[in-house]
Amino acid sequence: YGINFPTYVEFGDVDNDAGGFCMDDLYALPYSSSSINVTIGDEGGAGKTSNYTALFNSTVTNTYGSITNYTWHSSKDGYLNYSSDFGVNVTQLTLGNHTISLKVKDSHGIWSPWYNFTHYVRHTPKVVSMAISDSNVDQSDRVFFNGTGSDSDGTITIYDWSSSIDGFLGNQSSINLTTLSPGNHTISFMVGDNTSLWSVSVTDWIYVNDQPVATIDSVSPTLVYTNGTLTASKPEVDSNTIHMWHLDEGSGSSTSDDGSYDWSGSLYNSPSWVTGKSGYALEFDGDNDYVRSTSDTSSHNGEVTIEAWIYFEDYFS
């Protein structure tokens, strides 16, 4: 570094002669200037989060003597530290590009030159707004997601929408979907800038109600006709039939149940036996006449389908 031998000279009374000082010998110690290597813990990620700590480390070699002083300096924040290695939270550093300088002094009082490198402190982008079109929807409904972000020292270049149930949803500021799975979703939204820094995620929720699933267990009869003269037969009892009242007795005050539970029905207030679509039927005059079937036991738990052939003599007005 431009320092020529000798750089440091000692004079001494080597023989230690009595009666006064005499210079018998002259010797010189050459000073070997320091070779310094400076590294940083994670230069590319500086400023990524508010709790990020930048690590500054130095390696110094010195042939004669020992290092007694380290001086670290920032072009933006001034003097930083006086030890060989240290860490500093990025919230304590000014945003922007820092020229970080280090020089050291040895036990002979000799200072090294300044050694410089660049350290970047970037501003983390942030989410400005996040909106979901509805918080309660049915399965297959279209849902709209809109979000914005800002970055004081860069530009927003990418977005990230994700669901706690469905995972990644999209990477645009505005997306719309009809494929959300049923359930209560926690939706997370983040923005990223042109230096690959990401904001802290912002969350909201949406509940997707599942669609009911219907199945046809049986169809009876399986063959029907329209606008014909065929006299239809009454439905047959099958394994899915709980009760079946044919109402074919033609007389009397009761009607039998052809289903597996045999719940006979009693006629009240004199409904009339008449000719029906197939066989006999009961006619109700609308004056509180009805049929009731009762039992002490339950025949079914859950949903049932009730079917009947009904003929209206007069349409409702």
Backbone torsions as a table, in degrees:
resi	resn	phi	psi	omega
1	TYR	NA	33.4	174.5
2	GLY	81.1	15.3	179.1
3	ILE	-104.6	120.1	-175.2
4	ASN	-99.4	148.9	177.1
5	PHE	-71.3	140.3	-5.7
6	PRO	-86.9	146.0	176.9
7	THR	-106.9	-12.0	-178.8
8	TYR	-147.4	126.4	-175.4
9	VAL	-127.6	134.4	176.1
10	GLU	-114.3	137.2	173.5
11	PHE	-114.0	135.7	-179.4
12	GLY	-153.5	160.1	175.8
13	ASP	-87.3	85.4	-172.3
14	VAL	-66.5	-41.2	-177.3
15	ASP	-80.1	-13.3	179.7
16	ASN	56.2	43.1	-178.1
17	ASP	-64.0	141.3	177.4
18	ALA	-77.2	156.3	173.7
19	GLY	88.9	7.5	175.8
20	GLY	142.5	176.6	-176.4
21	PHE	-90.3	130.3	170.6
22	CYS	-137.4	145.5	-178.5
23	MET	-99.0	105.2	-178.0
24	ASP	-93.7	-36.5	-175.7
25	ASP	-133.3	150.5	175.4
26	LEU	-128.5	125.2	177.4
27	TYR	-134.4	156.9	-178.2
28	ALA	-130.8	143.8	176.4
29	LEU	-109.0	118.8	177.7
30	PRO	-71.6	138.3	177.0
31	TYR	-96.9	125.1	176.9
32	SER	-98.5	113.6	-175.7
33	SER	-62.9	154.9	-172.8
34	SER	-71.2	145.5	171.4
35	SER	-110.0	115.9	-169.3
36	ILE	-115.9	132.6	174.7
37	ASN	-120.4	123.6	-175.4
38	VAL	-114.9	131.1	176.7
39	THR	-129.6	163.0	177.3
40	ILE	-127.2	149.8	-174.8
41	GLY	-61.6	-49.6	-177.3
42	ASP	-154.9	78.7	-175.1
43	GLU	-62.2	-41.7	-175.7
44	GLY	-67.1	-26.4	-176.4
45	GLY	-99.1	7.6	-176.1
46	ALA	-59.7	132.3	178.4
47	GLY	86.3	7.4	-175.3
48	LYS	-66.3	-42.6	178.4
49	THR	-134.0	164.1	-176.6
50	SER	-67.5	-19.0	-179.0
51	ASN	-103.1	12.2	-178.3
52	TYR	-72.0	133.7	177.7
53	THR	-111.8	120.5	175.2
54	ALA	-82.3	131.5	-178.0
55	LEU	-105.8	126.8	178.8
56	PHE	-113.3	120.0	-176.6
57	ASN	-126.5	145.8	177.9
58	SER	-132.5	149.5	173.1
59	THR	-124.1	121.8	-174.3
60	VAL	-125.0	132.0	172.8
61	THR	-118.0	138.5	-178.6
62	ASN	-146.2	121.2	-173.7
63	THR	-67.6	-43.2	-177.9
64	TYR	-119.2	126.5	178.9
65	GLY	88.7	-176.5	-179.1
66	SER	-128.5	159.4	-179.5
67	ILE	-81.9	127.2	-176.7
68	THR	-113.0	-12.0	-176.8
69	ASN	-150.5	133.6	172.7
70	TYR	-119.9	134.3	178.8
71	THR	-129.7	115.5	178.3
72	TRP	-104.1	139.2	-176.3
73	HIS	-141.1	140.9	176.1
74	SER	-111.7	139.2	178.3
75	SER	-67.2	-18.2	179.7
76	LYS	-104.3	-37.0	-172.4
77	ASP	-112.6	4.4	178.3
78	GLY	77.6	-151.2	-176.4
79	TYR	-70.2	136.0	-174.3
80	LEU	-108.9	-44.1	-172.5
81	ASN	-165.5	164.6	-177.0
82	TYR	-131.1	29.7	176.5
83	SER	-123.4	168.6	-176.0
84	SER	-67.4	-37.2	-179.0
85	ASP	-135.0	143.2	176.4
86	PHE	-160.9	165.0	176.0
87	GLY	-126.5	150.8	179.0
88	VAL	-143.2	135.2	177.0
89	ASN	-68.7	137.7	-174.9
90	VAL	-64.6	-19.6	177.3
91	THR	-67.8	-15.9	178.2
92	GLN	-91.7	-1.1	-179.6
93	LEU	-109.7	143.5	177.6
94	THR	-69.5	141.8	178.4
95	LEU	-63.6	146.5	176.7
96	GLY	122.1	-167.8	-178.6
97	ASN	-94.3	119.5	-179.9
98	HIS	-100.5	135.0	164.4
99	THR	-91.4	108.7	-179.3
100	ILE	-92.8	126.9	-177.2
101	SER	-120.7	145.1	177.9
102	LEU	-136.7	133.7	168.2
103	LYS	-135.7	154.9	-177.0
104	VAL	-130.4	158.1	177.0
105	LYS	-126.2	140.3	-179.2
106	ASP	-99.1	-178.9	-175.4
107	SER	-68.6	-11.0	175.4
108	HIS	-92.8	2.4	178.8
109	GLY	83.7	11.4	-178.4
110	ILE	-91.6	130.0	178.2
111	TRP	-95.5	142.3	172.2
112	SER	-80.8	168.3	170.6
113	PRO	-68.4	171.7	172.6
114	TRP	-76.4	136.8	173.7
115	TYR	-113.8	129.4	-169.8
116	ASN	-119.9	149.2	167.2
117	PHE	-153.2	166.9	-175.6
118	THR	-103.6	132.9	177.1
119	HIS	-122.9	131.6	-175.1
120	TYR	-103.1	128.6	172.6
121	VAL	-116.3	109.3	-174.8
122	ARG	-105.2	156.1	178.2
123	HIS	-86.1	130.3	178.3
124	THR	-73.4	131.2	177.0
125	PRO	-66.2	163.9	-179.8
126	LYS	-139.3	154.1	175.9
127	VAL	-79.6	129.2	178.5
128	VAL	-94.6	-42.1	-178.8
129	SER	-148.6	152.8	177.0
130	MET	-148.8	126.8	-177.4
131	ALA	-140.2	139.6	174.5
132	ILE	-120.0	135.0	-171.3
133	SER	-61.2	-30.2	-179.6
134	ASP	-156.1	148.8	179.9
135	SER	-96.5	-13.2	177.5
136	ASN	-135.6	117.2	-178.7
137	VAL	-136.2	165.3	173.4
138	ASP	-93.9	153.9	178.5
139	GLN	-55.2	136.6	-178.3
140	SER	79.7	-3.4	171.5
141	ASP	-66.7	148.9	177.4
142	ARG	-82.7	129.2	-179.5
143	VAL	-117.7	134.4	-178.8
144	PHE	-107.0	132.8	178.3
145	PHE	-119.5	129.7	179.1
146	ASN	-134.3	135.4	179.6
147	GLY	-149.5	153.8	176.6
148	THR	-135.8	161.6	178.2
149	GLY	-145.5	170.7	177.7
150	SER	-142.7	157.1	179.1
151	ASP	-149.8	118.8	-173.3
152	SER	-72.4	-22.8	-178.0
153	ASP	-125.5	24.1	179.3
154	GLY	-167.4	-161.3	179.7
155	THR	-128.8	145.9	176.0
156	ILE	-76.6	124.6	-176.0
157	THR	-119.3	-14.4	-175.9
158	ILE	-152.9	153.2	-179.5
159	TYR	-129.8	157.9	-179.9
160	ASP	-141.4	116.4	173.5
161	TRP	-109.2	134.6	178.2
162	SER	-145.3	156.6	-178.6
163	SER	-121.4	143.5	177.5
164	SER	-66.9	-17.5	179.6
165	ILE	-104.1	-47.1	-172.7
166	ASP	-99.3	-3.7	-180.0
167	GLY	75.6	-142.8	-176.2
168	PHE	-63.1	133.1	-179.0
169	LEU	-111.7	-35.5	-177.9
170	GLY	176.7	166.5	-178.0
171	ASN	-128.2	26.6	175.1
172	GLN	-112.8	162.5	-179.4
173	SER	-65.4	-32.3	179.6
174	SER	-128.9	128.0	176.9
175	ILE	-136.4	160.0	172.7
176	ASN	-141.3	142.5	-172.7
177	LEU	-138.3	150.1	170.8
178	THR	-121.2	11.0	-169.9
179	THR	-113.2	15.2	179.8
180	LEU	-64.4	136.4	178.6
181	SER	-72.8	154.5	176.5
182	PRO	-62.3	147.3	177.3
183	GLY	129.8	-179.4	-179.0
184	ASN	-95.5	109.0	-175.8
185	HIS	-94.6	134.2	163.3
186	THR	-95.4	116.5	-177.6
187	ILE	-97.4	127.3	178.8
188	SER	-112.1	141.1	-178.9
189	PHE	-134.2	131.3	177.3
190	MET	-135.4	159.0	173.7
191	VAL	-125.3	147.9	178.5
192	GLY	-123.7	151.8	-177.6
193	ASP	-109.5	-175.4	-175.0
194	ASN	-72.7	-4.7	175.5
195	THR	-108.2	15.2	177.4
196	SER	69.5	19.2	173.1
197	LEU	-88.0	143.3	-179.3
198	TRP	-113.8	148.2	175.2
199	SER	-76.6	169.9	168.3
200	VAL	-71.3	139.7	-177.2
201	SER	-73.6	146.1	174.5
202	VAL	-112.8	141.5	-174.3
203	THR	-122.5	153.4	172.0
204	ASP	-148.2	-180.0	-177.5
205	TRP	-136.6	158.7	174.4
206	ILE	-148.8	137.9	178.3
207	TYR	-105.6	127.6	179.4
208	VAL	-109.4	114.9	180.0
209	ASN	-81.3	131.3	-177.6
210	ASP	-77.2	151.8	178.2
211	GLN	-79.6	141.5	174.9
212	PRO	-67.8	149.2	179.8
213	VAL	-112.5	121.2	-178.7
214	ALA	-106.4	140.9	174.6
215	THR	-129.2	145.4	176.6
216	ILE	-93.3	113.5	-178.6
217	ASP	-81.8	-37.6	179.7
218	SER	-161.2	157.2	175.1
219	VAL	-130.8	126.4	-178.7
220	SER	-144.0	124.6	-5.8
221	PRO	-76.2	163.3	-179.4
222	THR	-85.7	-12.8	-179.8
223	LEU	-127.3	123.2	177.7
224	VAL	-132.9	161.3	-178.8
225	TYR	-129.3	154.3	176.8
226	THR	-129.6	146.5	179.2
227	ASN	57.4	30.9	178.3
228	GLY	-117.3	-175.2	-178.4
229	THR	-112.3	8.6	-178.6
230	LEU	-67.6	133.3	174.8
231	THR	-84.0	114.2	-174.8
232	ALA	-73.0	143.1	173.6
233	SER	-90.8	157.3	-179.2
234	LYS	-74.0	152.2	-179.6
235	PRO	-57.2	146.1	178.1
236	GLU	-89.2	154.5	176.2
237	VAL	-78.6	129.2	175.8
238	ASP	-128.2	-171.3	-174.3
239	SER	-68.2	-17.1	179.9
240	ASN	-95.1	-1.2	-178.0
241	THR	-84.5	125.4	177.7
242	ILE	-89.7	-51.1	177.1
243	HIS	-135.4	150.6	176.4
244	MET	-148.1	110.3	175.5
245	TRP	-106.5	108.2	-179.1
246	HIS	-75.5	-23.1	-178.2
247	LEU	57.0	43.5	-175.6
248	ASP	-107.2	9.5	-176.2
249	GLU	-65.0	-37.4	178.3
250	GLY	82.7	-17.4	178.6
251	SER	-162.6	168.3	177.8
252	GLY	98.6	179.6	-174.7
253	SER	-111.3	16.3	178.9
254	SER	-149.9	164.6	177.0
255	THR	-138.3	142.5	-172.3
256	SER	-90.2	155.1	176.7
257	ASP	-100.7	117.7	179.4
258	ASP	-85.9	-0.5	177.3
259	GLY	-75.3	-175.9	-173.1
260	SER	-78.0	-6.7	-176.4
261	TYR	-105.8	-12.2	174.4
262	ASP	55.0	52.8	175.9
263	TRP	-91.7	94.5	179.0
264	SER	-68.2	146.7	179.9
265	GLY	-107.9	141.1	179.2
266	SER	-104.1	139.2	-180.0
267	LEU	-88.3	134.8	-179.6
268	TYR	-123.9	139.5	176.1
269	ASN	61.4	30.3	165.4
270	SER	61.7	56.8	166.0
271	PRO	-64.1	153.5	-171.5
272	SER	-100.4	141.2	172.6
273	TRP	-81.1	128.4	-179.8
274	VAL	-138.1	171.2	174.9
275	THR	-75.4	130.2	-177.1
276	GLY	-107.4	-167.2	179.5
277	LYS	-64.5	-36.4	175.0
278	SER	-141.5	108.5	-176.7
279	GLY	77.8	-141.5	-179.0
280	TYR	-93.7	170.9	176.6
281	ALA	-152.9	172.0	176.0
282	LEU	-110.6	137.0	177.4
283	GLU	-108.6	130.1	179.7
284	PHE	-111.3	127.8	-176.3
285	ASP	-86.0	1.1	177.9
286	GLY	84.8	5.4	-179.1
287	ASP	-109.2	60.6	174.0
288	ASN	64.2	30.4	172.8
289	ASP	-98.5	141.2	-172.6
290	TYR	-162.9	173.2	175.4
291	VAL	-120.8	135.3	179.8
292	ARG	-128.0	135.8	175.4
293	SER	-122.6	126.6	-177.2
294	THR	-129.3	154.9	177.5
295	SER	-158.0	156.0	177.2
296	ASP	-83.1	-7.6	-177.5
297	THR	-114.2	157.0	177.7
298	SER	-94.0	135.7	-178.6
299	SER	-97.6	-17.5	-175.7
300	HIS	-163.9	143.1	172.0
301	ASN	-117.3	129.0	179.1
302	GLY	116.5	-161.8	-176.0
303	GLU	-80.1	148.5	175.8
304	VAL	-135.1	157.8	173.1
305	THR	-111.6	127.1	-179.0
306	ILE	-108.8	127.4	179.5
307	GLU	-124.3	146.2	178.0
308	ALA	-155.8	149.0	168.6
309	TRP	-92.9	121.3	-176.6
310	ILE	-127.5	133.6	175.8
311	TYR	-117.6	124.6	179.3
312	PHE	-99.5	121.6	176.4
313	GLU	-71.5	-35.6	179.0
314	ASP	-129.9	136.4	175.8
315	TYR	-74.0	151.2	177.3
316	PHE	-68.0	140.9	179.4
317	SER	-92.6	NA	NA
